[in-house]
Amino acid sequence: AQFGDLIEFSYPIGYSHWGVYDDDKHVIHFAVADEGQLMYNFRTSLQTMFPLCGDLLLGATCIRRVPLSEVTVPSGVHILISNNRHAFNPSSPEEMRRRRDALEDEELTYNLFWLNCEHFATFVRYGKAVCNQ
């Protein structure tokens, strides 16, 4: 992968989690925000009941830069470079880095329809927040 590539974590249930490749085998993506024990217990209980969901993003999330191998996904997920799923030309690496830097470590409220992981990833790569799921 190269800086700015869209990384798709394609789940067996027809859903995908998205991130942006960020050099040195890292990805920047929507991740679980710092949470209290009660929320952690609730989220992990749901993950036990629905193991195909990986990290369930409930409420506050944080844009995080993590090693690709540390993104929590269920078994059976295919990790793909998916730069061809959106009909846009990529921004320059400098523009992508500017957008990445502006959002990294920001806590955001995840919204499946208006502000999800694919919206974030396409915004960093193209400057347009879109979701095709």
N, C-alpha and C positions, 0 to 999 in steps of 0.2 A: 504494500500500500504506500501511497505518497500523501504528503500533507494535503489536507482538504478533501480527500476522498470521502464519500459517504459510505459509512459502514452500516450494513443492515444485518440485524440479528433476526433471522426469519424463523418464527416459532411454528411448530407443527399445527397449531390451531388456526392459522391464517392471519395472524397478527405479526407485525414486525416492530422491533425496537430499533431506533436509529441513533447514530452518533457520527462524529467527524474525526477522521484519523488526524492525529496531532504529533507526528514524529516520534521516534524512539519507542515504537510499539505501544503508544498511548492513544486513548480516545477521549474526546470531550463529549459529554452527554448529560441528559436529565438523569439524576440519581436521587436516591432517598436523602432528604435533608436530615440534619441532626434532629433526633427525635427523643422524646421522653420514653421511659420504660413502658408505660401503658400503651402508647401508640406502637412501639416496637413489638410488644406482645400481641396486639391485635393484628398487625400486618403479618407477622410470622405465623399466626394461627390461620389466617386466610391462605397464606402460601402453602401450608400443610394440606389444607382442603383442596386447593387448586394448584397443584405442583407444576402445571404447564405455564404458569404466569410469570415465573421469575420474580424479580423485585416488583411488588405491586406499588405503584406510585399513587399514594393517597395524600391529598392535601399539599403541604409544602414540599417542594423538591428543590434541589440545588444543582446548578450546572457544575459538574466536576470533571477534572482531568485525572484519569486513572489508567493504569496499565490495562491493555485490552483483555488480558487474561483474568482481570478482577471484576469485569462486568458480570453481574449476577444474572444468569440465564438458565433455564431448565435444560435438562439433557434433550437431545434431539434437535436443538437449534442449529441452523446453518448460518455461518458468519460469511457474509458476502461483501464485496465492493460493488456498490449499486449506483454508479454515476449515471447510468442510462435510464433511470426511472422517471426523470423529470426533463421537460423539454426546454431547458435553459442552458446558457453558456456559463461556465464557472467564472467567478470573480477572480481577480488577481490574488496571488498568495498574500500580498500586503493587506488587501481589503478583508480577506478571510481572517487574517490574524487580528486586525483591528476589531472586527465584530466578535471574534472569540474572546479577546482580552476584555472587551466591554461587558461580556456576560459571565465569564468564568467566576465561580464562587457566589453568584447571585442566587438568592432564594426566590423561587417563582412558584406560583400556584398552578399546578398541572391541570389542564383542561383538555379532555379527549378531543373536543371539536375545535378549539381555538388556539390552544397553546400546548402542543404535545411534543414528543421527542422528534418527530419528523419535521414539524414546523421549525424547531430550533436548528436541526441539522441543515435543512435547505436554506434557512436564513443565513447561516454562516457561509455556506458554499456559494449561494447565488444572490444573496441580498433580498430574497423573496421567501417569505414563510408560507409554504404550501404543504398540504397533506393529501396523498392519493389513496390512503387506506379507507 
